[in-house]
Amino acid sequence: MNQNINEEKKVINIIDSEGKSEEVEVIFSFRFTDLNKKYVVYTKNEQDANENTTIYISEIQEQPNGIPNLIGVATDEEWTRIKNLLRDISKLDAENL
């Protein structure tokens, strides 16, 4: 059975530390309420040697001017929780195929 899923892609512009702007595709965002932190998972649609799409994860910090700032994940604890979340999502996706 073929399904035609028409999902609208969400594209945002990020600006790197050198001031260069780049369009990236948002995969999803989430929040750890106990840490009061928001994160975004995005891709530049790059593929590694095994043809897996590379994803990036950043913390979203709201700035006083209303423009969000993306920063790196701060702690090993956060990384562990994020990896566990991604594993759980991947398992759910595999079960629903």
N, C-alpha and C positions, 0 to 999 in steps of 0.2 A: 504494500500500500504506500503510495507516494503522498506526502503531505506538502502542500505549498504554504509555507509560513512566511508571511509578510511582516517582518519586524523592522521597525524604523530604527536605524542606527543613530546613536547619540554621539556627536563629535564635539570635542572641546579643543580649544587652543591652550597649550601650555607654553610657558616661557622658561627656558633653562637659565642657568646661572650666568651665561654669557649674553643673555638678552635675546636669544634666538627663539622665534615662535615656531611651534610645530603642532599640526593637527593630530589628535589621537582619538581612538574610538573607545568610549566608555563601555565596559562590559557590565559592571554593576557597582553599587556603592553600599556600604553597610556601616553600622555603628555598634561599638561596644559601650553600652549604657553605663556599666560599672566604671569604665575608664573615662567616660564623657568624651570619647574621641570618635571621629568619623573618618572613614577610609574610602578610597576609590580604587577599583581594579580597572586597568585600561591596557590597550595594546597599540602598538605602532604598526601592527600587521607584519611584523618581521618573523621569519621562520629560522629555526636552528637547523643543524645538520640532519636531524631526524624528522624534519618537516613539521615540528611542533611550533605552534604560534607562541611567541614570547609575550608574557604578560608582565605588567608593572603594578606595584601597589604603593600608594602614598597615603599619608595622613592628610586630611583636609583641615587646615586651620583658617577660621574666619578672621578676616582683617577688619579693622575699624572702618575702612572705606567700603566694606561690603564685598570686596573681591577676594575670593578664596585663594589661599596659598597652599601649594602641595609641598610637603616635606617628607623626608625619609622616615621609615618606621623606627621608633626610638629604642626599643628594648628587645632583648631575646624573648621575653615573655609574650610580648605582642606578636612577634614573628611566629612563635609556636602556636598561639591561638589562631592567627590568620591561616597558617598552613593546615591546621586541623579543620577550620571552616571550609577551606577550599577542597580538602579531601572529602568532607561530608557532602558537599555540593556535587562533586564529581561522582560519588557513589550513587547519589539520588538520580543524577542524569543517566548513568549507566543502567540503573534499574528500570528507568522509564523508556528506554529505547525499544 
